[in-house]
């Protein structure tokens, strides 16, 4: 990884290729002015973000993964006093507690400092903050509250850190809190400065702008001159686009690449939508119906409960032979909280 000196004037963090899955340095290039020109229907959200950028407190962005999410986070960084400092992004989906600790707080075995220290004085974007394990939630809440990170080699030593944290989620954190999957202190810390990016299907003006942009962009890229008929255009404007801008972009490229004629008619659009988003699911449903059932002895044991946290607590208790003190330490909670959860989930029966 490059040092701050080697990074020069670029405010994006640099990491080795092995880090890119979990930790990547995205140069923060987006600005609020740029977003306002592109996303008309997001103006209220962008205006609120401008005000939040003045603060150093954590910000929560409620949104599915999308270009808008990444651009909004970059704009907040560039609209703040930290714009000349580092901007780093980490993704937590599918990671273990150990991996999360190494990525956030460093790994003494490899000598890496971790994303929090690497982002000191700058901004750290945590994508999928709902994926944080409970022990990591506790550590992150402590860092936000005390502005200190504990040393790996001496637990009595702490290092001061000054950074802004932006968290994103597509989940209902309040519901996760009710299921004991998200800490109350972290929830209330992040929800004070909350932004919500509306889904693309709720933003008709943005769909129109993005459709025009991608049509022009792919025509230019592939040296074509395709145009949409009025009915075809209307069909695309009314489509829900559950995958947001990413789905719309991919569809437009395919639409241009396989267009049968210069004018893109509604029957072609309808057949393409059906091929990409309807026939696909039907194919897998058919495969599922025609697949021979898996023998029970070949499957792994699946918890019977629909409550994931109950299964976690039960598994920890079993692993520790019912020792509540060890179980509480492993879960990162107090023995009193563990007792309450045991009562709540009827695990003592």
C-alpha positions in Angstrom: 0.0 0.0 0.0 1.2 3.5 -0.8 2.0 5.8 2.0 0.4 9.2 2.3 3.5 10.8 0.8 3.4 8.4 -2.2 -0.3 9.1 -2.7 0.5 12.7 -3.4 -2.5 15.0 -4.1 -4.9 12.2 -4.9 -7.4 11.8 -2.0 -8.2 8.2 -2.8 -6.6 5.5 -0.7 -4.3 2.9 -2.3 -4.3 -0.8 -1.4 -2.7 -4.0 -2.9 -4.7 -6.2 -5.3 -5.4 -8.7 -2.5 -7.3 -6.0 -0.6 -9.6 -5.0 -3.3 -12.4 -7.4 -2.6 -12.9 -5.9 0.9 -11.1 -2.6 0.9 -10.7 -0.4 -2.1 -9.7 3.2 -2.7 -12.2 5.0 -4.7 -11.0 8.5 -5.6 -13.8 10.8 -4.4 -14.6 12.6 -7.6 -18.4 13.3 -7.3 -19.7 16.6 -6.1 -23.1 17.9 -5.0 -23.3 20.1 -8.1 -22.7 17.1 -10.3 -25.4 15.1 -8.5 -28.0 17.8 -8.8 -27.5 17.9 -12.6 -27.9 14.2 -13.0 -30.5 13.2 -10.4 -33.3 15.7 -10.4 -35.6 13.6 -8.2 -32.9 13.4 -5.5 -32.6 17.1 -5.0 -34.2 17.0 -1.5 -31.8 14.3 -0.4 -28.8 16.1 -1.9 -29.8 19.4 -0.1 -29.9 17.6 3.2 -26.6 15.9 2.5 -25.0 19.4 1.9 -26.0 20.3 5.4 -24.8 17.0 6.9 -21.4 17.5 5.2 -20.7 20.4 7.6 -20.7 17.9 10.5 -18.1 15.4 11.5 -20.7 13.0 13.0 -21.5 9.6 11.4 -24.0 9.6 8.5 -26.3 6.8 7.5 -27.4 6.3 3.9 -30.3 4.0 3.3 -30.0 2.6 -0.1 -29.3 -0.6 -2.1 -25.9 -0.7 -3.8 -26.0 1.7 -6.7 -23.9 4.4 -8.4 -26.1 7.0 -6.6 -25.0 5.7 -3.3 -21.3 5.8 -4.1 -21.6 9.2 -5.7 -23.5 10.7 -2.7 -20.9 9.4 -0.2 -18.1 10.9 -2.4 -20.0 14.2 -2.6 -20.3 14.4 1.2 -16.6 13.9 1.5 -15.8 16.5 -1.1 -18.3 18.9 0.4 -16.7 18.8 3.8 -13.6 20.2 5.4 -12.0 16.8 4.9 -12.0 17.0 1.1 -8.2 17.1 0.9 -7.8 14.1 3.1 -8.1 10.4 2.4 -11.4 8.7 1.3 -11.7 4.9 1.7 -14.4 2.4 1.1 -14.9 -1.1 2.7 -17.5 -3.7 2.0 -18.5 -6.1 4.7 -20.9 -8.4 3.0 -20.1 -12.1 3.5 -17.2 -11.4 5.9 -16.4 -13.1 9.2 -15.8 -11.4 12.6 -12.1 -12.0 12.3 -11.9 -10.5 8.8 -14.0 -7.5 9.8 -11.6 -6.9 12.7 -8.6 -7.1 10.5 -10.0 -4.8 7.9 -11.3 -2.2 10.3 -8.6 -2.3 13.1 -5.6 -3.9 11.4 -3.8 -7.2 11.6 -0.8 -7.5 13.8 0.4 -10.5 11.9 0.8 -8.6 8.6 1.4 -5.2 10.1 -1.6 -3.6 8.4 -3.1 -0.7 10.4 -6.7 -1.2 9.3 -9.2 1.1 7.5 -9.9 3.3 10.5 -6.3 4.4 11.0 -5.7 4.6 7.3 -8.7 7.0 7.0 -7.5 9.2 9.9 -8.4 12.8 9.2 -10.5 11.7 6.2 -13.7 9.8 5.5 -14.4 6.0 5.8 -17.4 4.7 3.9 -18.7 1.3 5.3 -20.9 -0.4 2.8 -23.4 -2.8 4.4 -23.0 -1.6 8.0 -25.8 -4.0 8.9 -23.4 -6.8 8.2 -21.1 -5.8 11.1 -20.9 -8.5 13.8 -22.0 -7.6 17.3 -18.4 -7.5 18.6 -17.4 -5.3 15.8 -20.4 -3.0 16.4 -19.3 -2.6 20.0 -15.7 -1.7 18.9 -16.9 0.7 16.3 -19.3 2.4 18.7 -16.4 2.8 21.1 -14.2 4.4 18.5 -17.0 6.8 17.5 -17.6 7.7 21.2 -14.0 8.0 22.4 -12.2 8.8 19.1 -9.5 6.3 20.1 -8.4 2.9 18.7 -6.8 0.4 21.1 -3.3 -0.9 20.3 -2.9 -4.5 19.2 0.2 -5.1 21.2 -0.7 -3.2 24.4 -4.4 -3.0 25.4 -3.6 -0.2 27.8 -2.4 2.0 24.9 -4.8 3.9 22.6 -4.3 6.0 19.5 -6.4 9.1 18.8 -8.3 9.1 15.5 -10.3 11.8 13.8 -12.4 10.6 10.9 -15.9 10.8 9.5 -17.7 7.5 9.0 -20.5 7.1 6.4 -22.4 3.9 6.7 -24.8 2.4 4.1 -27.5 -0.2 4.5 -30.5 -1.6 2.5 -31.9 -3.1 5.7 -34.2 -1.8 8.4 -31.8 -1.2 11.3 -34.7 -0.7 13.7 -36.0 -4.2 12.9 -32.5 -5.6 13.3 -32.3 -3.9 16.7 -35.6 -5.5 17.7 -34.1 -8.9 16.8 -30.9 -8.1 18.8 -28.8 -8.1 15.7 -27.9 -4.4 15.8 -26.8 -2.4 18.8 -29.0 0.4 20.1 -26.1 2.9 20.7 -24.8 2.4 17.1 -28.3 2.7 15.6 -29.1 6.0 17.3 -25.6 7.4 16.6 -26.1 6.8 12.8 -29.7 7.6 12.5 -29.3 11.2 13.7 -27.9 12.2 10.3 -29.9 9.9 7.9 -30.3 10.0 4.2 -32.6 7.9 2.1 -32.1 7.3 -1.7 -35.4 6.6 -3.3 -35.6 3.6 -5.6 -35.3 4.4 -9.3 -38.9 3.4 -9.9 -40.0 6.3 -7.6 -37.9 8.8 -9.6 -39.5 9.3 -13.1 -37.4 12.3 -14.0 -34.2 10.4 -13.2 -35.3 7.4 -15.3 -35.9 9.8 -18.2 -32.5 11.4 -17.8 -30.7 8.1 -17.4 -32.5 6.6 -20.4 -31.5 9.5 -22.7 -28.0 9.5 -21.4 -27.4 5.8 -21.9 -29.1 5.8 -25.3 -26.8 8.5 -26.5 -23.7 7.0 -24.8 -24.1 3.5 -26.3 -25.0 4.9 -29.7 -21.7 6.8 -29.6 -19.7 3.8 -28.3 -21.0 1.4 -30.9 -21.3 3.9 -33.7 -25.0 3.5 -34.2 -28.0 5.9 -34.5 -30.8 4.0 -32.8 -33.9 5.9 -31.6 -36.9 4.9 -29.5 -40.4 5.2 -30.8 -42.8 7.0 -28.5 -44.5 3.8 -27.3 -41.2 2.1 -26.7 -39.9 5.0 -24.7 -43.1 5.0 -22.6 -42.7 1.3 -21.9 -39.2 1.8 -20.5 -40.3 4.9 -18.5 -43.0 2.8 -16.8 -40.8 -0.2 -16.1 -40.0 -0.6 -12.3 -36.2 -1.1 -12.7 -35.7 -3.0 -9.4 -32.0 -3.0 -10.1 -31.9 0.8 -10.2 -29.5 2.6 -12.5 -27.2 -0.4 -12.8 -30.0 -2.5 -14.3 -31.1 0.3 -16.6 -27.5 0.8 -17.9 -27.1 -2.9 -18.6 -30.4 -3.1 -20.4 -29.6 -0.1 -22.6 -26.4 -1.6 -23.8 -28.1 -4.9 -24.7 -30.9 -2.9 -26.4 -28.4 -1.2 -28.7 -26.2 -4.2 -29.3 -29.0 -6.5 -30.6 -31.3 -3.9 -32.1 -32.9 -5.3 -35.3 -33.4 -1.9 -37.0 -32.7 1.8 -36.4 -36.0 2.5 -34.8 -36.5 0.6 -31.5 -40.1 -0.3 -31.4 -42.2 -1.4 -28.4 -42.5 -5.0 -29.5 -38.7 -5.3 -29.5 -38.5 -3.6 -26.0 -41.2 -5.9 -24.7 -39.5 -9.1 -26.0 -36.2 -7.9 -24.6 -37.7 -7.2 -21.1 -39.3 -10.6 -21.1 -36.2 -12.4 -22.2 -33.9 -10.7 -19.6 -36.2 -10.5 -16.6 -39.1 -13.0 -17.0 -37.8 -16.1 -19.0 -34.8 -16.2 -16.8 -36.7 -16.8 -13.6 -39.0 -19.3 -15.3 -36.0 -21.3 -16.4 -34.7 -21.6 -12.9 -38.1 -22.5 -11.5 -38.3 -25.3 -14.0 -34.9 -26.5 -13.2 -35.8 -26.5 -9.5 -39.0 -28.5 -10.2 -37.2 -31.1 -12.3 -34.2 -31.5 -10.0 -34.1 -34.8 -8.0 -34.5 -34.2 -4.2 -31.2 -34.2 -2.3 -30.8 -37.1 0.1 -31.2 -35.9 3.7 -27.9 -37.5 4.8 -26.0 -35.3 2.2 -27.3 -32.0 3.6 -25.9 -30.0 6.4 -27.9 -29.4 9.5 -30.1 -26.4 9.1 -31.4 -24.5 12.2 -35.1 -25.0 12.7 -35.7 -21.5 13.9 -36.4 -18.6 11.6 -34.7 -16.2 14.0 -31.0 -16.0 13.1 -29.9 -14.4 16.3 -31.6 -17.2 18.4 -29.6 -19.8 16.5 -26.4 -17.8 17.1 -27.0 -17.6 20.8 -28.0 -21.3 21.0 -24.9 -22.3 19.0 -22.6 -20.3 21.2 -24.1 -21.8 24.4 -23.6 -25.3 23.0 -20.1 -24.6 21.9 -19.2 -23.3 25.4 -21.1 -26.2 27.1 -23.6 -23.9 28.6 -21.0 -21.6 30.2 -22.8 -18.2 30.1 -19.7 -16.1 30.9 -17.7 -17.5 28.0 -20.8 -17.3 25.7 -21.4 -13.6 26.7 -17.7 -12.8 25.9 -17.9 -14.5 22.5 -21.1 -12.6 21.6 -19.7 -9.3 22.9 -22.5 -8.7 25.4 -22.9 -8.8 29.2 -24.0 -11.8 31.1 -27.1 -9.9 32.1 -28.0 -9.3 28.5 -27.3 -12.9 27.7 -29.6 -14.1 30.5 -32.4 -11.9 29.0 -31.9 -13.4 25.6 -32.0 -16.9 27.0 -35.3 -16.1 28.7 -36.6 -14.3 25.6 -35.8 -17.2 23.3 -36.7 -19.9 25.8 -33.3 -21.5 25.5 -33.3 -22.7 29.1 -36.2 -25.2 28.4 
